[in-house]
Amino acid sequence: MPIKQAFLSSVAWLCLSGVVHATDPLSAISWLQQPVPDSTLPGIVLLEPPVAGTTLQPKIVVTPLEKLLVPVGLVPPSATGLPVDLWKGSSSETLSRLIGQVVVLDSPAMQSLLFTLLLSETRPPSGSSDEFLLARLDRLMELGATDPAQALAEQAGPAKNLERFQRWFDATLLTGDEDRSCAALTAKPYLSPEYSARIFCAARRGDWQTAALTLEATHALELLPKQELDLLDRFLSPDVFELAPPLPRPQDPEPLTFRLFETIGERMSTAPLPRAFASADLRDIAGWKAQLEAAERLTRIGALNPNQLLGLYTDRLPAASGGIWDRVAALQQFETALNTESVDAVAKTLPLVWQAMGEARIEVAFADLFSEQIAAVPLTGDTAELAWYIRLLSPSYASTAVSIPKDSRKNRFLSALAQGKPNSVSATTDLEQAIGEGFDTEAQLPKDMQILLDSGQLGEAILRSMQMFEQGATGNLSDLSAALITFRAVGLEDTARRAALQLILLERT
C-alpha cells in the first residue's frame, strides 16, 4: 500500500531526537562488600542491626506486581528517540483527551511530532483498557493517515473486540483493502452488529446468496433505515435500478456508505467530507484532478510523503489552467529548469512555484523535496535570498544557516535561530522576543511542566507543550516561550528550532 510506505518513510525523516541519560553501573550488593567476621567470635554473630523494637507482629502490605503491557506502535524507539514507557504515570483518559485536542494544522513541525507520538512503539498507560489505543487510531483517521491507522490496528489485534474492528474496517474501506477485514468479519460475524457490513462483505467475497438473504431479512424486519436499504438494494441488484434516479447523498456518510455509493456508480466528492476520505481518492480509480486535490489536502496536514505528491504533480501535463493546474504547471516548469541546470531558468521559475506552493500551504513539503537541488544552483540577488529561506525550512536548516546570502538583521536572526542561539542577535518584534526567551539558556521550566517531568510523565508533558505552542502561535507569546523551553528541556531541540523557523518564515494567519 503506497500511502503506508510513503507515510512511514516521512516519519523516518522527521523522527525525534531523544534524551539519553548515562547512568553508572549498579554497584555490588552492599552486604557482599562487608568484611568476613572474625573466626574467633563465638557462636553465630548477627551482622545486621535489629529490625524490630517490639514483639508485635508488623503490618504487612501486599502490592500486586503489575504485568507490563505489550508496546504497540509502527516505529521502534531506536528510530523516534522516544522511550517505550513514554506514557508512564499519566491517566488514559487525560492522554486520550490531549491526543484528540492538540491542534497541528498550521505547524509542520508539530504535525511531525504528533505523528511520531502516535506511531512510536510505546506501552499504553498503566491500567488503561482500549481507550488510549482507540484515541490513537481515531486521531490518525482524523488526520487522514488511514494506512498507518490500519497498520496500527492490525498490529494491536483488530479482531479482539468490536471497537478495534470498527476502526480497522473503516480504514480498510478507505484504503481499498477491505478484503482483509471482510475475511475477518466472515469468520467472526459478531465483530460487527451492522447488517450492512455483513451484506457488503458477503457480496465482496462472492457469497451473493447469503448477502441477498440477509438483505431480505433486514427488509422484512425493518432492521435498517430506508435510505440504507435502498442503497443496499442497488448494490446487490444494479440491473434492476439501472434507470432509476440517483439516490440522495448523505451529508455525513460512514466509510461503508461512501464505498457503497462508489460501487453503484454514484461516487461522492471527498472535498466536503472528513480528511480521511481523501485517501480514497489516491487510488487509481479516481481521476487525476481528484488525486491531486487529495494529495495536497493530505500533504498540508503532514499525512502524505511529499514524494508521492511530486509523483502525482509530474504524472502528466496539466489538463487545463487555473487553480490546481497552475500549481502543477509551475512545479513542472521549475523541475525542468532544475534538470537543465540553467541558472536563469531556475531564477525565473523559483518565485512562481514558491508562490504556488504557498497558495496550497505545502511550502515545507516543497522544501523537503528540492532544498538540496536548489543549494547546488548559484543564484544571486533576491532569488538567492528566497532560496535560502526555502532551505531553512528543510531538514538541512542548520548547515544552511552558516552562510547568509544577504546581510540583514532579519537574516542574522534567522541564522542564529537555526543554530540554536537567537539571543545573539537583537529581536525587533514581539515574536522574535518570545522565541529568544524560549532559547534562553537560563530559562526555567514552567512549574506544571517541571512537575510532570519530575514524575516521569514525559508524554503528557510533550502533549501539553504542543498545546501551549499552538496558543503561542496564535497570539499568547508567553505560552510560545514556555513551549519552546519545554521542548528543549526534553531533548526536542530540532522540533523547537524548526517550529520557530516555520513561525517566522511561513507567516501563517
C-alpha positions as CSV (number, residue, x, y, z in Angstrom):
1,M,0.0,0.0,0.0
2,P,1.8,3.2,-1.2
3,I,0.3,5.5,1.5
4,K,1.6,3.4,4.4
5,Q,5.1,3.1,2.8
6,A,5.3,6.8,1.9
7,F,3.9,8.0,5.2
8,L,6.2,5.8,7.4
9,S,9.2,6.9,5.4
10,S,8.3,10.6,6.0
11,V,8.1,9.8,9.7
12,A,11.6,8.4,9.5
13,W,12.9,11.7,8.1
14,L,11.2,13.7,10.9
15,C,11.9,11.3,13.8
16,L,12.6,13.0,17.1
17,S,15.9,13.3,18.9
18,G,15.6,11.7,22.3
19,V,17.4,12.3,25.5
20,V,19.8,9.6,26.5
21,H,20.8,9.7,30.2
22,A,24.0,7.9,31.0
23,T,23.9,6.1,34.3
24,D,26.6,4.5,36.4
25,P,26.6,0.7,36.6
26,L,24.7,-0.7,39.5
27,S,27.1,-1.2,42.5
28,A,27.6,-4.6,44.0
29,I,25.1,-5.8,46.7
30,S,26.2,-4.0,49.9
31,W,26.4,-7.0,52.2
32,L,28.8,-8.8,49.8
33,Q,31.3,-5.9,50.4
34,Q,31.3,-6.3,54.1
35,P,34.4,-7.9,55.7
36,V,34.3,-11.5,56.8
37,P,33.7,-11.7,60.5
38,D,36.5,-12.7,62.8
39,S,36.5,-16.5,63.1
40,T,37.3,-16.3,66.7
41,L,33.9,-14.8,67.6
42,P,31.9,-17.4,69.5
43,G,28.7,-18.8,68.1
44,I,26.5,-17.1,65.4
45,V,27.1,-13.4,65.1
46,L,24.3,-11.2,63.6
47,L,25.9,-8.6,61.4
48,E,22.7,-6.6,60.6
49,P,21.1,-4.4,63.2
50,P,17.9,-5.4,64.9
51,V,14.8,-5.0,62.7
52,A,12.1,-4.7,65.3
53,G,11.8,-2.8,68.5
54,T,8.7,-4.7,69.7
55,T,7.4,-8.2,69.8
56,L,4.2,-7.1,68.0
57,Q,3.7,-8.5,64.5
58,P,4.4,-5.8,61.9
59,K,1.8,-4.8,59.4
60,I,2.2,-6.5,56.0
61,V,1.4,-4.5,52.9
62,V,0.6,-6.6,49.8
63,T,1.1,-4.9,46.4
64,P,0.4,-7.0,43.3
65,L,3.1,-6.9,40.6
66,E,1.6,-5.2,37.5
67,K,2.1,-7.0,34.3
68,L,3.9,-4.9,31.8
69,L,1.6,-4.2,28.8
70,V,2.9,-5.0,25.3
71,P,4.2,-2.0,23.4
72,V,2.2,-1.0,20.4
73,G,3.5,1.1,17.5
74,L,4.8,1.1,14.0
75,V,8.2,2.9,14.6
76,P,10.7,1.5,17.1
77,P,12.1,3.7,19.9
78,S,15.5,3.5,18.3
79,A,14.1,5.5,15.3
80,T,12.0,8.0,17.2
81,G,14.2,8.5,20.2
82,L,11.2,8.2,22.5
83,P,11.2,5.8,25.4
84,V,8.9,2.8,25.3
85,D,7.3,4.0,28.6
86,L,6.6,7.4,27.2
87,W,3.1,7.5,28.7
88,K,4.0,6.3,32.1
89,G,2.3,7.9,35.1
90,S,-0.5,9.6,33.2
91,S,-4.1,8.5,33.0
92,S,-5.5,7.0,29.8
93,E,-8.4,9.5,29.9
94,T,-6.2,12.5,30.1
95,L,-3.9,11.3,27.4
96,S,-6.8,10.4,25.1
97,R,-8.3,13.8,25.5
98,L,-5.0,15.6,24.8
99,I,-4.3,13.5,21.7
100,G,-7.7,14.4,20.3
101,Q,-7.5,18.1,21.1
102,V,-3.9,19.2,20.2
103,V,-4.0,21.5,17.1
104,V,-1.3,21.0,14.5
105,L,-2.8,22.3,11.3
106,D,-0.5,25.3,10.7
107,S,2.7,23.9,12.0
108,P,4.5,21.1,10.1
109,A,6.9,20.7,13.0
110,M,4.0,20.0,15.4
111,Q,2.5,17.7,12.8
112,S,5.7,15.6,12.6
113,L,5.8,15.5,16.4
114,L,2.2,14.4,16.7
115,F,2.6,11.6,14.1
116,T,5.8,10.5,15.9
117,L,3.9,10.3,19.2
118,L,1.0,8.4,17.6
119,L,3.2,5.9,15.7
120,S,6.1,5.3,18.1
121,E,6.2,1.9,19.7
122,T,5.1,2.6,23.3
123,R,3.3,0.9,26.2
124,P,-0.2,2.1,27.0
125,P,-0.6,4.0,30.2
126,S,-1.0,1.8,33.3
127,G,-4.4,0.5,34.0
128,S,-5.7,1.5,30.6
129,S,-8.1,-0.6,28.6
130,D,-8.6,0.2,24.9
131,E,-9.4,3.9,25.4
132,F,-5.8,5.1,24.6
133,L,-5.4,2.8,21.6
134,L,-8.7,3.9,20.2
135,A,-7.7,7.6,20.7
136,R,-4.6,7.0,18.7
137,L,-6.5,5.3,15.9
138,D,-9.2,8.0,15.9
139,R,-6.6,10.8,15.6
140,L,-4.8,9.1,12.8
141,M,-8.0,8.8,10.9
142,E,-8.9,12.4,11.6
143,L,-5.5,13.5,10.2
144,G,-6.2,11.4,7.1
145,A,-3.5,8.8,7.8
146,T,-5.7,5.8,7.0
147,D,-2.9,3.4,6.1
148,P,-1.0,3.9,9.3
149,A,-4.3,3.7,11.2
150,Q,-5.0,0.4,9.5
151,A,-1.4,-0.9,10.2
152,L,-1.6,0.1,13.9
153,A,-4.9,-1.6,14.3
154,E,-3.6,-4.7,12.7
155,Q,-0.6,-4.8,15.0
156,A,-2.7,-4.4,18.1
157,G,-5.1,-7.1,17.0
158,P,-8.2,-5.8,15.2
159,A,-10.4,-8.8,15.9
160,K,-10.1,-8.6,19.7
161,N,-13.3,-6.5,20.1
162,L,-15.9,-4.6,18.3
163,E,-14.3,-1.2,18.8
164,R,-11.0,-2.2,17.3
165,F,-12.6,-3.9,14.4
166,Q,-14.8,-1.0,13.5
167,R,-11.7,1.3,13.3
168,W,-9.9,-1.3,11.2
169,F,-12.9,-1.9,9.0
170,D,-13.4,1.8,8.3
171,A,-9.7,2.3,7.4
172,T,-9.6,-0.7,5.0
173,L,-12.7,0.7,3.2
174,L,-10.9,3.9,2.5
175,T,-7.6,2.3,1.6
176,G,-9.2,-0.3,-0.7
177,D,-8.0,-3.2,1.5
178,E,-11.4,-4.3,2.7
179,D,-11.0,-7.9,1.6
180,R,-8.9,-8.5,4.7
181,S,-11.4,-7.0,7.1
182,C,-14.2,-8.8,5.3
183,A,-12.5,-12.1,5.7
184,A,-12.2,-11.5,9.4
185,L,-15.9,-10.5,9.6
186,T,-17.0,-13.6,7.7
187,A,-15.0,-15.8,10.2
188,K,-16.4,-13.9,13.2
189,P,-19.7,-12.2,12.3
190,Y,-20.1,-10.9,15.9
191,L,-17.4,-8.4,15.3
192,S,-19.9,-6.1,13.6
193,P,-23.5,-5.7,14.7
194,E,-24.2,-3.8,11.5
195,Y,-26.1,-5.8,8.9
196,S,-25.0,-3.5,6.1
197,A,-21.4,-4.5,6.8
198,R,-22.3,-8.2,6.7
199,I,-24.1,-7.8,3.4
200,F,-21.3,-5.8,1.9
201,C,-18.6,-8.4,3.0
202,A,-20.7,-11.4,1.9
203,A,-21.1,-9.8,-1.6
204,R,-17.4,-8.9,-1.7
205,R,-16.4,-12.5,-1.0
206,G,-18.8,-13.8,-3.8
207,D,-21.4,-15.2,-1.4
208,W,-24.4,-13.4,-3.1
209,Q,-26.9,-15.9,-1.7
210,T,-26.0,-15.0,1.9
211,A,-26.0,-11.3,1.0
212,A,-29.4,-11.5,-0.6
213,L,-31.0,-13.5,2.2
214,T,-29.6,-11.1,4.8
215,L,-30.9,-8.1,2.9
216,E,-34.3,-9.7,2.5
217,A,-34.4,-10.4,6.3
218,T,-33.5,-6.8,7.1
219,H,-36.3,-5.6,4.8
220,A,-38.8,-7.9,6.4
221,L,-37.8,-7.0,10.0
222,E,-37.1,-3.3,9.2
223,L,-33.7,-3.6,10.8
224,L,-32.1,-0.7,8.8
225,P,-33.3,2.8,7.8
226,K,-35.0,3.1,4.4
227,Q,-32.0,5.1,3.0
228,E,-29.6,2.2,3.8
229,L,-32.0,-0.4,2.4
230,D,-32.4,1.5,-0.8
231,L,-28.6,1.8,-1.2
232,L,-28.1,-1.9,-0.5
233,D,-30.8,-2.9,-3.0
234,R,-28.9,-1.0,-5.7
235,F,-25.6,-2.5,-4.6
236,L,-26.9,-6.1,-4.9
237,S,-29.2,-5.6,-7.9
238,P,-27.7,-2.9,-10.0
239,D,-29.6,-4.0,-13.2
240,V,-33.0,-3.5,-11.6
241,F,-32.3,0.1,-10.8
242,E,-30.3,1.0,-13.9
243,L,-32.8,3.7,-15.0
244,A,-33.7,4.9,-11.5
245,P,-32.9,8.4,-10.5
246,P,-29.8,8.9,-8.2
247,L,-30.2,8.5,-4.5
248,P,-30.0,11.5,-2.2
249,R,-26.4,12.0,-0.9
250,P,-25.9,11.8,2.9
251,Q,-24.2,14.8,4.4
252,D,-22.1,12.8,6.9
253,P,-21.6,9.4,5.4
254,E,-19.8,6.5,7.0
255,P,-16.9,4.9,5.1
256,L,-19.1,1.9,4.2
257,T,-21.8,4.3,2.8
258,F,-19.2,6.1,0.8
259,R,-17.9,2.8,-0.7
260,L,-21.4,1.6,-1.5
261,F,-22.2,4.8,-3.4
262,E,-18.9,4.3,-5.2
263,T,-19.8,0.8,-6.1
264,I,-23.2,1.7,-7.6
265,G,-21.5,4.3,-9.8
266,E,-22.6,7.4,-7.8
267,R,-19.2,8.4,-6.4
268,M,-19.2,11.1,-3.8
269,S,-16.8,14.0,-3.8
270,T,-14.4,13.8,-0.9
271,A,-13.8,17.6,-0.7
272,P,-16.6,18.3,1.8
273,L,-16.0,15.1,3.8
274,P,-13.6,14.5,6.7
275,R,-9.9,14.3,5.7
276,A,-9.7,10.5,6.0
277,F,-11.9,10.2,2.9
278,A,-9.3,12.0,0.8
279,S,-7.1,8.9,1.0
280,A,-9.8,7.1,-1.0
281,D,-9.0,9.4,-3.9
282,L,-5.4,8.4,-4.1
283,R,-6.4,5.1,-5.7
284,D,-6.2,4.6,-9.4
285,I,-10.0,4.6,-9.8
286,A,-10.1,8.3,-9.1
287,G,-9.4,10.9,-11.7
288,W,-6.1,12.8,-11.8
289,K,-7.6,16.1,-10.5
290,A,-9.2,14.3,-7.6
291,Q,-5.9,12.5,-6.8
292,L,-4.0,15.9,-6.9
293,E,-6.5,17.6,-4.6
294,A,-6.5,14.7,-2.2
295,A,-2.7,14.6,-2.2
296,E,-2.4,18.3,-1.5
297,R,-5.0,18.1,1.3
298,L,-3.1,15.2,3.0
299,T,0.3,16.8,2.5
300,R,-1.0,20.0,4.1
301,I,-1.5,18.1,7.3
302,G,1.7,16.0,7.0
303,A,-0.1,12.7,6.3
304,L,1.4,12.1,2.9
305,N,5.0,11.6,1.8
306,P,6.0,14.6,-0.3
307,N,7.5,12.2,-2.9
308,Q,4.0,10.8,-3.6
309,L,2.7,14.3,-4.1
310,L,5.6,15.0,-6.5
311,G,4.8,11.8,-8.4
312,L,1.2,13.0,-9.0
313,Y,2.3,16.5,-9.9
314,T,4.6,15.2,-12.6
315,D,2.4,12.4,-13.8
316,R,1.2,14.1,-17.0
317,L,0.8,17.6,-18.5
318,P,-1.9,19.9,-17.0
319,A,-5.3,19.4,-18.5
320,A,-6.4,23.0,-18.1
321,S,-5.5,26.2,-16.4
322,G,-6.3,27.9,-13.1
323,G,-6.3,26.6,-9.6
324,I,-4.5,23.4,-9.1
325,W,-3.5,23.2,-12.8
326,D,-1.4,26.4,-12.4
327,R,0.4,24.8,-9.4
328,V,1.1,21.6,-11.5
329,A,2.4,23.7,-14.4
330,A,4.6,25.9,-12.1
331,L,6.2,22.9,-10.4
332,Q,6.8,21.0,-13.7
333,Q,8.4,24.1,-15.2
334,F,10.6,24.5,-12.1
335,E,11.7,20.9,-12.2
336,T,12.5,21.2,-15.9
337,A,14.6,24.3,-15.1
338,L,16.5,22.3,-12.4
339,N,17.1,19.4,-14.8
340,T,18.5,21.7,-17.5
341,E,20.9,23.2,-14.9
342,S,20.1,26.7,-16.2
343,V,20.6,29.3,-13.5
344,D,18.4,31.8,-15.4
345,A,15.6,29.3,-15.8
346,V,15.7,28.4,-12.1
347,A,15.8,32.1,-11.1
348,K,12.7,32.7,-13.3
349,T,10.6,29.7,-12.1
350,L,11.5,29.5,-8.4
351,P,9.5,32.6,-7.3
352,L,6.5,31.4,-9.3
353,V,6.5,27.9,-7.9
354,W,7.1,29.1,-4.4
355,Q,4.0,31.4,-4.7
356,A,2.0,28.4,-6.0
357,M,3.2,26.2,-3.0
358,G,2.2,29.0,-0.6
359,E,-1.3,29.0,-2.1
360,A,-1.7,25.3,-1.3
361,R,0.2,25.8,2.1
362,I,2.6,23.0,1.3
363,E,5.8,25.0,1.4
364,V,7.6,22.7,3.8
365,A,6.9,19.7,1.6
366,F,8.4,21.6,-1.3
367,A,11.5,22.5,0.7
368,D,11.9,18.8,1.7
369,L,11.8,17.8,-1.9
370,F,14.1,20.4,-3.6
371,S,16.3,22.0,-1.0
372,E,19.4,20.0,-1.9
373,Q,19.0,20.7,-5.7
374,I,18.3,24.4,-5.0
375,A,21.5,24.6,-2.9
376,A,23.5,23.5,-5.9
377,V,22.4,26.4,-8.1
378,P,24.5,29.5,-7.9
379,L,21.6,32.0,-7.6
380,T,22.1,35.7,-6.9
381,G,20.1,38.7,-5.6
382,D,16.6,38.3,-4.3
383,T,16.2,34.8,-5.7
384,A,19.3,33.6,-3.7
385,E,17.7,35.0,-0.6
386,L,14.4,33.3,-1.4
387,A,16.3,30.0,-2.0
388,W,18.0,30.5,1.4
389,Y,14.6,30.9,3.2
390,I,13.3,27.7,1.5
391,R,16.4,25.8,2.6
392,L,15.8,27.0,6.2
393,L,12.5,25.2,6.1
394,S,14.2,21.9,5.2
395,P,15.9,19.3,7.4
396,S,19.3,20.9,6.4
397,Y,18.4,24.2,8.1
398,A,21.5,24.1,10.4
399,S,24.1,23.8,7.6
400,T,22.1,26.3,5.5
401,A,22.3,28.9,8.3
402,V,26.1,29.0,8.3
403,S,26.2,31.2,5.1
404,I,23.9,34.2,4.8
405,P,23.2,35.3,1.2
406,K,22.3,38.9,2.1
407,D,23.4,40.7,5.3
408,S,20.4,42.0,7.2
409,R,19.2,41.9,10.8
410,K,16.4,39.5,9.9
411,N,18.7,37.1,8.2
412,R,21.2,37.2,11.0
413,F,18.4,36.4,13.4
414,L,17.2,33.5,11.3
415,S,20.7,32.2,11.0
416,A,21.2,32.4,14.8
417,L,17.9,30.7,15.4
418,A,18.7,27.9,13.1
419,Q,21.9,27.4,15.1
420,G,20.0,27.4,18.4
421,K,21.2,30.8,19.6
422,P,18.7,33.5,18.5
423,N,19.6,35.7,21.5
424,S,22.9,36.5,19.9
425,V,21.0,38.9,17.6
426,S,18.7,41.6,18.9
427,A,15.0,41.0,18.4
428,T,12.8,43.7,16.9
429,T,9.4,42.0,17.0
430,D,7.4,40.5,19.9
431,L,7.5,37.2,18.1
432,E,11.3,37.2,17.9
433,Q,11.5,38.3,21.5
434,A,9.3,35.3,22.6
435,I,11.4,32.9,20.6
436,G,14.6,34.3,22.1
437,E,13.1,33.7,25.6
438,G,12.3,30.2,24.6
439,F,16.0,29.6,23.8
440,D,17.4,31.4,26.8
441,T,19.9,29.0,28.5
442,E,18.9,30.4,31.9
443,A,15.2,30.0,31.4
444,Q,13.3,27.9,33.9
445,L,10.8,25.3,33.0
446,P,7.1,26.2,33.8
447,K,6.2,24.7,37.1
448,D,3.5,22.5,35.8
449,M,5.9,21.1,33.2
450,Q,8.5,20.5,35.8
451,I,6.1,18.6,38.0
452,L,5.1,16.4,35.1
453,L,8.7,15.7,34.2
454,D,9.7,15.0,37.8
455,S,7.1,12.4,38.0
456,G,8.2,10.8,34.7
457,Q,5.1,11.9,32.7
458,L,7.1,12.7,29.6
459,G,4.4,12.0,27.0
460,E,1.8,14.2,28.8
461,A,4.4,17.0,29.1
462,I,5.1,16.9,25.4
463,L,1.4,17.0,24.5
464,R,0.7,19.9,26.9
465,S,3.7,21.7,25.4
466,M,2.2,21.3,22.0
467,Q,-1.0,22.8,23.2
468,M,1.0,25.8,24.6
469,F,2.8,26.2,21.3
470,E,-0.5,26.4,19.4
471,Q,-1.7,29.0,21.8
472,G,1.6,30.9,21.5
473,A,1.5,30.8,17.7
474,T,-2.0,32.4,17.7
475,G,-1.0,35.3,20.0
476,N,-0.2,34.2,23.6
477,L,3.6,34.7,23.2
478,S,4.4,33.7,26.8
479,D,3.0,30.2,26.0
480,L,5.2,30.1,23.0
481,S,8.3,30.7,25.1
482,A,7.2,28.1,27.6
483,A,6.6,25.5,24.9
484,L,10.0,26.1,23.3
485,I,11.7,25.9,26.8
486,T,10.0,22.5,27.4
487,F,10.8,21.1,24.0
488,R,14.4,21.8,24.5
489,A,14.4,20.5,28.1
490,V,13.2,17.1,27.0
491,G,15.6,16.8,24.1
492,L,13.4,18.0,21.2
493,E,15.8,20.7,20.1
494,D,15.2,20.0,16.4
495,T,11.5,20.3,16.9
496,A,11.9,23.6,18.7
497,R,14.2,25.2,16.1
498,R,12.1,24.0,13.1
499,A,8.8,25.1,14.7
500,A,10.2,28.6,15.4
501,L,11.7,29.0,11.9
502,Q,8.3,28.0,10.4
503,L,6.5,30.5,12.5
504,I,8.7,33.3,11.1
505,L,9.1,32.2,7.5
506,L,5.6,30.8,6.8
507,E,3.7,33.7,8.3
508,R,0.6,31.8,8.9
509,T,-2.5,33.7,10.0
